[in-house]
Amino acid sequence: MVDAQQVFDLGMQILSIDLEGALRREAATAISSYKPKFGIHRTGYLIANIRVAVKGNQLMITMPDYGAYIEFGTGIYGPYEREIPRISSKGNPFTIKGRPATPFVRPVFHAKLQKLAEDAFKQAISHLQQNG
């Protein structure tokens, strides 16, 4: 007989590992798909520092603060998602354009989390039945 708490604990551990991997893969895709007009130096720091940890019955996701700028974008956009024209202090027009959103957390949650969880708990049950 498999203990429900053991299934839950092991399933959450497996899910945290699988979710971390999925988030890192999705972040790599989001980051590489962004082609700015200026050169940037990609270090891999964000991808390497995405962490998923189990805290009780919750999964805690941590990453460098600038991950939010990649997920949600930056800059000032109007209600129609267009650049907002500005006038400089010298009267010259210019526009503000930031980094567009390239989500990597939300796609994993919307498209992959349920399957990751199902697979993790099936794997936990199987492991505990075999090694129980």
N, C-alpha and C positions, 0 to 999 in steps of 0.2 A: 504494500500500500504506500502510495506517495503522499507525503505531507504537503498540504496546500501552501503553508508558509515557506517551505523549502522551494516549491515550484515558483512562488512569487519572487523570492530573493534571487534565485538563480536566473529566472527569466528577466528580471530587471537588470542584472549584471550583463547578461548577453545582449539585451536591448541597448544598454548604454554603449557598449562596444560597437555594435552594428550601427547605431544612430550616429555616433561620432564619425565613423567611416563614411557614412552617407553624406553627412554635413560637409566633411572635408572634400569629398569628390564634387559635390554640388558647388562649393565655394571655388574650387579650382576652375570649374567650367564658367562660373559667373565672372570671375576675375579675368580669365583669359579671353572671354568674349568682349570685354570692354576695350575699345581701341581709342584712347584719347588723342587729341590733336597735338599733344606735346609728349615728350618722352617721360616715362616714369620708370623707376627702378623697382622691380618686383623682387621681393626677398623670400616669399613663402612663409613669412612670420604668422600671418593670420591663419593660414591653413594648418600650420604646425601647432598652433596654440588654441584650436577649437577643442574644448573638453566637455565631456558629458559624464557626470557623476551621479550616483544614486544617493539620495538623502531621504531616508525613511521610505515613503511610498511615492517619492517624486524624483524626476530626472532634472538635474540642474545643468544648464548649458552655460558655459563661460567661453569668452573669446576676447581678444583685444577690443578696446572701445571703438576703434574705427570700423569694426565689422558692421556696425549700425549704418555707417555712411554708405557702405557697399550695398547692404540690404535695402535701405530706404532711399538712397541718393542724397545729394547735397544741393546747394544752390537755392536760388529763389525762383520759383515758378508760379505763374498766375493760376487762376482757377481753370484755365483751359490748357494747362500743362505746356505753356509757351514761355519763352524767356520774357522777363519783364524789362521793358526799355527804361533806361535811366539817363539822367543828365549829370555830367561831371560838374564839379565846382567851377570849372572854366567854361561851362555851357556846351560842352561836346557830348553828343549822344553816344551811348554805349549800351550793351546788354550784359546781363549777368547770366552766366551759364555755368552750372555746376555739373557734378557727376550724376548721370541718370541712375535710377535704381536698377540694380542687377541682383534680384533676390536669390538667396541660396538657402535660407532657413525655411521660409514659407513653402517653397516647392517640395521640400522634403516632408514637411508636416502634412501638406495637402495630398500629396501623391504617394508617399512611401511609408509614412509612420505606421499606419494600420497593418500593412503587410510585414513590416519589420517586427512589430510587436507580436503578431500571430506566429511568425517563424521563430522568434526568440522563445516564446513560451512552449511551443511544440518541441523545440530543441531541449529545453529545460526538462520537460516531462519525460522525453525519451532518455535523456541522460540519467535522470533519477531512477527510472524504471530499470535501466540496464545496470546501474551501479549502486542502486538504492540500498 
